[in-house]
Amino acid sequence: MTDYAGDITPTAAWELLTSNPDARLVDVRTTAEWQWVGIPDTSSLGYDPILVEWVSYPAMSRNVDFVDQLRAASIPEGAPLVFLCRSGQRSIDGATAATAAGFGPSYNILHGFEGAPNADGHRGVEGWKAEGLPWKQG
């Protein structure tokens, strides 16, 4: 049993976002990742993704204001939330914290934005970008 609603693929997350006008994407990566790697493009849905760091760059220290920053994001009550990070690990923590704070249902997006490194140490063979979902350079 998990402390959040579960794991879904990036494509399933996009389908949820496009089919439910209250659903929101929460990207928990760092400001540096948003700027240098890119962010999901939800502009076709009429809003930007919610950007709330789980850990802060460069120290990579836990963002103790995470839940308060979620609350400040004007999320519709009871809205499904899909959480995204680089490879699908920090987003589990974000979805768990959101669930504990009463948000949700909260889902983790498997493989995140870029996925885990492959045998050659390269990212981008799985995840949001690899599945061809909308994104833009931060």
VOROSE-996110 format. One line per field, with one value per residue: residue in one letter; residue number from 1; x, y, z of N, C-alpha, C, O in turn. Coordinates in nm, 4 decimals. Layout:
aa (a,...)
i (NUM,...)
nX (X,...)
nY (Y,...)
nZ (Z,...)
caX (X,...)
caY (Y,...)
caZ (Z,...)
cX (X,...)
cY (Y,...)
cZ (Z,...)
oX (X,...)
oY (Y,...)
oZ (Z,...)
END
This chain:
aa (m,t,d,y,a,g,d,i,t,p,t,a,a,w,e,l,l,t,s,n,p,d,a,r,l,v,d,v,r,t,t,a,e,w,q,w,v,g,i,p,d,t,s,s,l,g,y,d,p,i,l,v,e,w,v,s,y,p,a,m,s,r,n,v,d,f,v,d,q,l,r,a,a,s,i,p,e,g,a,p,l,v,f,l,c,r,s,g,q,r,s,i,d,g,a,t,a,a,t,a,a,g,f,g,p,s,y,n,i,l,h,g,f,e,g,a,p,n,a,d,g,h,r,g,v,e,g,w,k,a,e,g,l,p,w,k,q,g)
i (1,2,3,4,5,6,7,8,9,10,11,12,13,14,15,16,17,18,19,20,21,22,23,24,25,26,27,28,29,30,31,32,33,34,35,36,37,38,39,40,41,42,43,44,45,46,47,48,49,50,51,52,53,54,55,56,57,58,59,60,61,62,63,64,65,66,67,68,69,70,71,72,73,74,75,76,77,78,79,80,81,82,83,84,85,86,87,88,89,90,91,92,93,94,95,96,97,98,99,100,101,102,103,104,105,106,107,108,109,110,111,112,113,114,115,116,117,118,119,120,121,122,123,124,125,126,127,128,129,130,131,132,133,134,135,136,137,138)
nX (0.0844,0.0472,0.1308,0.0101,-0.1913,-0.0979,0.1121,0.1484,0.1791,0.3592,0.2018,-0.0544,-0.0870,-0.0989,-0.3347,-0.5166,-0.4864,-0.5812,-0.8425,-0.9711,-1.0671,-0.9980,-0.7692,-0.4188,-0.0739,0.2140,0.5336,0.8172,1.0870,1.4083,1.4725,1.6885,1.6749,1.4277,1.4924,1.7148,1.6682,1.4032,1.0386,0.7179,0.4686,0.1776,0.0133,-0.1869,-0.3921,-0.4780,-0.3457,-0.0405,0.2119,0.2373,0.5015,0.7014,0.9659,1.0935,1.3339,1.5927,1.8092,2.1457,2.2121,2.0525,1.8757,1.5942,1.2838,1.1215,0.8924,0.7237,0.4511,0.3050,0.3595,0.2316,-0.0329,-0.0596,-0.0897,-0.3409,-0.5019,-0.7732,-1.0196,-1.0028,-0.8927,-0.7376,-0.3925,-0.0892,0.2359,0.5650,0.9097,1.2610,1.3213,1.1197,1.1338,1.1709,0.9213,0.7516,0.7848,0.6798,0.4109,0.3314,0.3596,0.1739,-0.0642,-0.0771,-0.1258,-0.3809,-0.4397,-0.5393,-0.6818,-0.3370,-0.0871,0.2084,0.4242,0.5521,0.8923,0.9371,1.0434,1.2657,1.3573,1.5479,1.9091,2.0432,2.2282,2.4500,2.4675,2.3022,2.0191,1.6661,1.5544,1.3268,1.0204,0.8502,0.9399,1.0478,0.8213,0.7007,0.5398,0.3953,0.6342,0.8505,1.1346,1.2635)
nY (-0.1190,0.2231,0.5609,0.7474,0.8111,0.6441,0.5155,0.6432,0.6317,0.8684,0.9282,0.8456,1.0289,1.2681,1.2195,1.2211,1.4873,1.6231,1.5357,1.6022,1.9004,2.0103,1.8827,1.8957,1.9490,1.8998,2.0006,1.8974,1.9387,2.1093,2.4667,2.5111,2.2827,2.3288,2.5578,2.4830,2.2296,2.2095,2.2334,2.0746,2.1509,2.2905,2.4744,2.4494,2.3593,2.5695,2.6672,2.7049,2.4610,2.3672,2.4778,2.3665,2.3284,2.0220,1.9685,2.2094,2.3634,2.4865,2.3287,2.1105,2.0690,1.9826,2.1263,2.2941,2.4384,2.3245,2.2131,2.4401,2.6060,2.4610,2.4930,2.7644,2.7712,2.7819,2.5490,2.3630,2.2411,1.9021,1.8298,1.6133,1.5453,1.5315,1.4345,1.5262,1.4627,1.4460,1.1703,1.0237,0.9806,1.1829,1.2862,1.0975,1.1434,1.4029,1.3569,1.1944,1.3683,1.5642,1.4167,1.3509,1.6046,1.6497,1.6939,1.5912,1.3147,1.2153,1.1520,0.9791,1.0393,0.8004,0.7435,1.0127,1.3333,1.2937,1.0330,0.7496,0.7089,0.5436,0.2485,0.3722,0.5954,0.8037,1.0149,1.0463,0.8506,0.7454,0.8518,1.1746,1.3545,1.1679,1.0269,1.1968,1.4041,1.7339,1.9932,2.2589,2.4738,2.6014)
nZ (0.0000,-0.0774,0.0196,-0.1321,-0.4260,-0.6288,-0.9003,-1.2280,-1.5840,-1.7928,-2.0228,-1.9391,-1.7333,-1.8818,-2.0213,-1.8070,-1.7244,-1.9522,-1.9671,-1.7314,-1.6125,-1.3661,-1.2795,-1.2056,-1.2882,-1.1007,-1.0767,-0.9237,-0.9410,-0.9352,-0.9490,-1.1191,-1.2857,-1.4114,-1.5587,-1.7194,-1.8290,-1.9048,-1.9019,-1.8482,-2.0896,-2.0350,-2.1455,-2.3383,-2.1901,-2.0475,-1.8259,-1.6363,-1.5420,-1.1978,-1.0161,-0.7757,-0.5727,-0.4439,-0.3213,-0.2728,-0.5017,-0.4905,-0.2737,-0.2332,-0.0283,0.1712,0.0932,0.3212,0.3084,0.1281,0.1317,0.2108,-0.0086,-0.2084,-0.1193,-0.1682,-0.4380,-0.5494,-0.6043,-0.7259,-0.4991,-0.4058,-0.6458,-0.8818,-0.8660,-1.0432,-1.0005,-1.0848,-1.1392,-1.2090,-1.2592,-1.1428,-0.8670,-0.6541,-0.6910,-0.5842,-0.3118,-0.3028,-0.3831,-0.1720,0.0497,-0.0247,-0.0224,0.2505,0.3451,0.2674,-0.0004,-0.3297,-0.5203,-0.5342,-0.7654,-0.8743,-1.1434,-1.3415,-1.4251,-1.4584,-1.5888,-1.7535,-1.7142,-1.5861,-1.6008,-1.8926,-2.0003,-2.1070,-1.9554,-2.0228,-2.0058,-2.0914,-2.2473,-2.1595,-1.9985,-1.9622,-2.1725,-2.3576,-2.4264,-2.5951,-2.5088,-2.4527,-2.4035,-2.2986,-2.3317,-2.0334)
caX (0.0000,0.1238,0.0781,-0.0421,-0.2888,-0.0317,0.2011,0.0903,0.2741,0.3446,0.0883,-0.1767,-0.0960,-0.1458,-0.4761,-0.5903,-0.4836,-0.6638,-0.9821,-1.0273,-1.0231,-0.9454,-0.6406,-0.3017,0.0587,0.3053,0.6723,0.8896,1.2310,1.4693,1.4702,1.7913,1.6217,1.3242,1.5547,1.8137,1.6229,1.2713,0.9220,0.5999,0.3921,0.0338,-0.0562,-0.3078,-0.4951,-0.5201,-0.2701,0.0977,0.2337,0.2720,0.6440,0.7344,1.0814,1.0951,1.4621,1.6398,1.9417,2.2387,2.2357,1.9651,1.8129,1.4493,1.2044,1.0296,0.7707,0.6618,0.3049,0.2535,0.3674,0.1207,-0.1569,-0.0624,-0.1005,-0.4820,-0.5429,-0.9141,-1.0388,-1.0265,-0.8366,-0.6298,-0.2612,0.0135,0.3650,0.6720,1.0470,1.3483,1.3136,1.0085,1.1654,1.1300,0.7779,0.6850,0.7840,0.5851,0.2745,0.3058,0.3402,0.0472,-0.1718,-0.0823,-0.1783,-0.5204,-0.4550,-0.5444,-0.5783,-0.2051,-0.0202,0.3469,0.4458,0.6636,1.0064,0.9557,1.0589,1.3730,1.3876,1.6762,2.0138,2.0540,2.3585,2.5532,2.4622,2.2218,1.8770,1.5834,1.5025,1.1937,0.9677,0.7634,0.9960,1.0631,0.6886,0.6568,0.4392,0.4366,0.7268,0.9190,1.2557,1.2281)
caY (0.0000,0.3469,0.6770,0.8369,0.7381,0.5438,0.5546,0.6382,0.6658,1.0059,0.9387,0.8393,1.1579,1.3668,1.1899,1.2703,1.6338,1.6734,1.4946,1.6577,2.0402,2.0462,1.8155,1.9823,1.8901,1.9635,1.9655,1.9162,1.9496,2.2343,2.5814,2.4873,2.1852,2.3946,2.6529,2.4254,2.1042,2.2338,2.2039,2.0336,2.2631,2.2701,2.5955,2.4118,2.3307,2.6970,2.7030,2.6586,2.3615,2.4203,2.4533,2.3732,2.2423,1.9308,2.0061,2.3334,2.3632,2.3772,2.2498,1.9933,2.0552,1.9660,2.2486,2.2795,2.5127,2.2569,2.2055,2.5773,2.6550,2.3955,2.5606,2.8974,2.7563,2.7890,2.4204,2.3364,2.1413,1.7663,1.8107,1.5153,1.6047,1.4415,1.4871,1.4971,1.5057,1.4060,1.0278,0.9583,0.9484,1.2945,1.3061,1.0090,1.2176,1.5131,1.3021,1.1468,1.4868,1.6275,1.3312,1.3696,1.7389,1.6553,1.7152,1.4707,1.2119,1.2565,1.0446,0.9922,1.0091,0.7076,0.7827,1.1566,1.4155,1.2426,0.8932,0.7115,0.6936,0.4125,0.1834,0.4683,0.7095,0.9102,1.0229,1.0877,0.7375,0.7189,0.9680,1.2733,1.3996,1.0535,0.9861,1.2964,1.4935,1.8745,2.0557,2.3747,2.5120,2.6937)
caZ (0.0000,-0.0852,0.0908,-0.2344,-0.5083,-0.7108,-1.0084,-1.3617,-1.6901,-1.8404,-2.1143,-1.8576,-1.6636,-1.9792,-2.0466,-1.6908,-1.7294,-2.0621,-1.9512,-1.6088,-1.6083,-1.2341,-1.2567,-1.2183,-1.2875,-1.0060,-1.1074,-0.7973,-0.9642,-0.8893,-1.0392,-1.2208,-1.3816,-1.4915,-1.6501,-1.8101,-1.8899,-1.9619,-1.8185,-1.9244,-2.1443,-2.0149,-2.1916,-2.4119,-2.0900,-1.9918,-1.7048,-1.6307,-1.4375,-1.0655,-0.9941,-0.6333,-0.5475,-0.3283,-0.2613,-0.3335,-0.5611,-0.5107,-0.1523,-0.2392,0.1027,0.1663,0.0962,0.4345,0.2762,0.0153,0.1430,0.2100,-0.1455,-0.2789,-0.0775,-0.2301,-0.5831,-0.5899,-0.6608,-0.6962,-0.3936,-0.4525,-0.7798,-0.8968,-0.8898,-1.0936,-0.9567,-1.1786,-1.1114,-1.3195,-1.2924,-1.0752,-0.7278,-0.5674,-0.7080,-0.4873,-0.1854,-0.3181,-0.3823,-0.0361,0.1352,-0.0640,0.0273,0.3961,0.3708,0.2268,-0.1440,-0.4099,-0.5216,-0.5814,-0.8388,-0.9167,-1.2848,-1.3589,-1.5087,-1.4527,-1.7092,-1.8393,-1.6880,-1.5276,-1.7024,-1.9556,-1.9825,-2.1459,-1.8648,-2.0816,-1.9733,-2.2022,-2.3242,-2.1043,-1.9282,-2.0270,-2.2994,-2.4474,-2.4736,-2.6920,-2.4501,-2.4717,-2.3098,-2.3535,-2.2590,-1.9261)
cX (0.0881,0.0561,0.0294,-0.1283,-0.2267,0.0543,0.1275,0.1969,0.2583,0.2243,-0.0441,-0.1960,-0.1495,-0.2941,-0.5631,-0.5984,-0.5759,-0.8109,-1.0498,-0.9794,-0.9703,-0.8075,-0.5253,-0.1737,0.1457,0.4457,0.7557,1.0414,1.2819,1.4553,1.5715,1.7414,1.5152,1.3879,1.6387,1.7639,1.4882,1.1607,0.8085,0.5229,0.2434,-0.0470,-0.1838,-0.4237,-0.5419,-0.4514,-0.1286,0.1093,0.2676,0.4162,0.6763,0.8494,1.0575,1.2233,1.5120,1.7847,2.0164,2.2591,2.1602,1.9069,1.6611,1.3799,1.0985,0.8976,0.6895,0.5085,0.2436,0.2560,0.2613,-0.0107,-0.1712,-0.0880,-0.2444,-0.5285,-0.6901,-0.9275,-1.0728,-0.9693,-0.7342,-0.5001,-0.1679,0.1485,0.4760,0.8052,1.1333,1.3257,1.2020,1.0360,1.1228,0.9799,0.6966,0.6748,0.6842,0.4409,0.2359,0.2775,0.2076,-0.0718,-0.1885,-0.1423,-0.3228,-0.5452,-0.4828,-0.6819,-0.4492,-0.1329,0.1247,0.3554,0.5720,0.7674,1.0255,0.9682,1.1586,1.4046,1.5250,1.7817,2.0123,2.1943,2.4743,2.5550,2.3805,2.0772,1.7992,1.5315,1.3675,1.1475,0.8884,0.8144,1.0027,0.9293,0.6257,0.5475,0.4877,0.5299,0.7923,1.0422,1.2176,1.2687)
cY (0.1242,0.4568,0.7844,0.7516,0.6331,0.6044,0.5435,0.6771,0.8128,1.0230,0.9331,0.9695,1.2649,1.3454,1.2390,1.4233,1.6887,1.6378,1.5536,1.8023,2.0850,1.9868,1.9129,1.8999,1.9697,1.9114,1.9995,1.9226,2.0848,2.3441,2.5623,2.3887,2.2489,2.4834,2.5844,2.3019,2.1221,2.1976,2.1517,2.1573,2.2305,2.3890,2.5617,2.3798,2.4570,2.7361,2.6492,2.5460,2.4324,2.3807,2.4756,2.2760,2.1502,1.9529,2.1281,2.3204,2.4880,2.2878,2.1176,1.9617,2.0555,2.1015,2.2331,2.3532,2.4473,2.2589,2.3451,2.6357,2.5881,2.4655,2.6965,2.8908,2.7569,2.6633,2.3986,2.2244,2.0058,1.7359,1.6988,1.5888,1.4969,1.5067,1.4356,1.5433,1.4582,1.2606,0.9533,0.9181,1.0598,1.3171,1.2123,1.0810,1.3328,1.4656,1.2534,1.2639,1.5552,1.5479,1.3501,1.5045,1.7561,1.6857,1.5820,1.4278,1.2617,1.1366,1.0805,0.9563,0.9242,0.7639,0.9329,1.2246,1.3538,1.0951,0.8725,0.7007,0.5523,0.3568,0.2761,0.5923,0.8264,0.9016,1.0554,0.9746,0.6905,0.8447,1.0607,1.3122,1.2850,1.0059,1.0909,1.3892,1.6372,1.9242,2.1741,2.4024,2.6186,2.8332)
cZ (0.0000,-0.0042,-0.0059,-0.3268,-0.5988,-0.8191,-1.1415,-1.4637,-1.7280,-1.9336,-2.0388,-1.7799,-1.7585,-2.0094,-1.9307,-1.6949,-1.8381,-2.0460,-1.8282,-1.5938,-1.4721,-1.2076,-1.2812,-1.2161,-1.1924,-1.0351,-0.9848,-0.8162,-0.9154,-0.9940,-1.1519,-1.3268,-1.4706,-1.5978,-1.7570,-1.8851,-1.9593,-1.8653,-1.9072,-1.9702,-2.1332,-2.0644,-2.2692,-2.3183,-2.0189,-1.8628,-1.7172,-1.5287,-1.3061,-1.0380,-0.8471,-0.6080,-0.4278,-0.2493,-0.3381,-0.3794,-0.5163,-0.3896,-0.1528,-0.1013,0.0858,0.1787,0.2058,0.4111,0.1639,0.0225,0.1422,0.0686,-0.2335,-0.2468,-0.1461,-0.3815,-0.6343,-0.6636,-0.6272,-0.5916,-0.4533,-0.5895,-0.7805,-0.9286,-0.9422,-1.0678,-1.0461,-1.1222,-1.2278,-1.3596,-1.2201,-0.9316,-0.6318,-0.5760,-0.6191,-0.3533,-0.1905,-0.3122,-0.2431,0.0577,0.1030,-0.0117,0.1772,0.4329,0.3233,0.0804,-0.2122,-0.4509,-0.5881,-0.6415,-0.8677,-1.0647,-1.2972,-1.4561,-1.5195,-1.5872,-1.8074,-1.8204,-1.6269,-1.6380,-1.7620,-1.9339,-2.0186,-2.0571,-1.9170,-2.0355,-2.1005,-2.2880,-2.2711,-2.0320,-2.0182,-2.1660,-2.4003,-2.5024,-2.5664,-2.6407,-2.4572,-2.3615,-2.3802,-2.2707,-2.1597,-1.9546)
oX (0.1902,-0.0603,0.0095,-0.1371,-0.2962,0.0684,0.0540,0.2928,0.1559,0.1526,-0.1366,-0.3090,-0.2358,-0.3700,-0.6716,-0.7045,-0.6418,-0.8964,-1.1726,-0.8618,-0.9039,-0.7355,-0.5339,-0.1660,0.1516,0.4730,0.7648,1.1163,1.2059,1.4296,1.5427,1.7641,1.5129,1.3440,1.6342,1.8129,1.4614,1.1852,0.8037,0.5138,0.1899,-0.1640,-0.2797,-0.5391,-0.6353,-0.4951,-0.1007,0.0263,0.3200,0.4489,0.6784,0.8320,1.0079,1.2220,1.4773,1.8709,1.9518,2.3183,2.1977,1.8910,1.6075,1.4144,0.9973,0.8016,0.5967,0.4434,0.1402,0.1637,0.2069,-0.0903,-0.2823,-0.1061,-0.2665,-0.5870,-0.7291,-0.8547,-1.1598,-0.9939,-0.6521,-0.4986,-0.1672,0.1723,0.4811,0.8135,1.0805,1.3124,1.1903,0.9682,1.0469,0.9179,0.5838,0.5697,0.6123,0.3579,0.1213,0.1827,0.1370,-0.1688,-0.3006,-0.2029,-0.3806,-0.6603,-0.4534,-0.7827,-0.4521,-0.1190,0.1591,0.3003,0.6828,0.7324,1.1207,0.9113,1.1393,1.4733,1.6063,1.7476,1.9842,2.2715,2.5848,2.6341,2.3879,2.0202,1.8576,1.4702,1.3023,1.2277,0.8625,0.7410,0.9668,0.9234,0.5119,0.4717,0.6080,0.5074,0.7895,1.0530,1.1486,1.2453)
oY (0.1295,0.4458,0.8993,0.6304,0.5412,0.7262,0.4477,0.7472,0.8744,1.1226,1.0078,1.0152,1.3439,1.4415,1.2926,1.4812,1.7905,1.7034,1.5554,1.8246,2.1883,2.0363,2.0010,1.7955,2.0924,1.7923,2.1159,1.9131,2.1646,2.3176,2.5940,2.4101,2.2255,2.4849,2.6239,2.2726,2.0577,2.1386,2.1811,2.2562,2.1527,2.4030,2.6389,2.3739,2.4521,2.8299,2.5602,2.5357,2.5438,2.2620,2.5891,2.1548,2.1936,1.9558,2.1475,2.2727,2.5921,2.1806,2.0238,1.8458,2.1211,2.1816,2.1662,2.3332,2.5084,2.3025,2.3663,2.7075,2.6519,2.4939,2.7387,2.9944,2.7340,2.6712,2.4141,2.1253,1.9947,1.6286,1.6898,1.6827,1.3845,1.6204,1.3172,1.6513,1.4328,1.2296,0.8316,0.8300,1.0347,1.3621,1.2450,1.0801,1.3575,1.5264,1.2691,1.2595,1.5994,1.6055,1.3637,1.5186,1.8639,1.7019,1.4751,1.4922,1.3388,1.0326,1.1977,0.8547,0.9693,0.8247,0.9776,1.1799,1.3604,1.0368,0.9644,0.6852,0.4546,0.4133,0.2603,0.6839,0.9365,0.7928,1.0878,0.9994,0.6055,0.9347,1.0302,1.3039,1.3034,0.9508,1.0754,1.4463,1.6613,1.9004,2.1868,2.3605,2.7147,2.9223)
oZ (0.0685,0.0345,0.0336,-0.3072,-0.6421,-0.8296,-1.1654,-1.4314,-1.6985,-1.9238,-2.0709,-1.7627,-1.7203,-2.0216,-1.9534,-1.6717,-1.8173,-2.1056,-1.8205,-1.5652,-1.4636,-1.1209,-1.3667,-1.1514,-1.2009,-1.0199,-0.9457,-0.7190,-0.8606,-1.1115,-1.2674,-1.4459,-1.5914,-1.7127,-1.8735,-1.9941,-2.0608,-1.7600,-2.0266,-1.8975,-2.2122,-2.0288,-2.2655,-2.3608,-1.9388,-1.7962,-1.7975,-1.4384,-1.3056,-1.0370,-0.7996,-0.6205,-0.3239,-0.1262,-0.4546,-0.3056,-0.5045,-0.4021,-0.0825,-0.0631,-0.0035,0.2656,0.1851,0.4855,0.1108,-0.0724,0.0788,0.0302,-0.3237,-0.3363,-0.1782,-0.4455,-0.7532,-0.7717,-0.5115,-0.5964,-0.5397,-0.6446,-0.6892,-1.0082,-0.8921,-1.1085,-1.0793,-1.0636,-1.3361,-1.4780,-1.2346,-0.8787,-0.5382,-0.4796,-0.5824,-0.2891,-0.0937,-0.2446,-0.2009,0.1362,0.1936,0.0375,0.2261,0.5391,0.3372,0.0399,-0.1587,-0.4220,-0.6841,-0.5772,-0.8835,-1.1072,-1.2680,-1.5572,-1.5834,-1.6868,-1.9289,-1.9043,-1.6176,-1.7553,-1.6925,-1.8564,-1.9665,-2.0797,-1.8624,-2.0274,-2.2039,-2.3919,-2.3317,-2.0070,-2.1346,-2.2646,-2.5167,-2.6123,-2.6106,-2.7191,-2.4668,-2.2428,-2.5027,-2.1555,-2.1938,-1.8730)
END
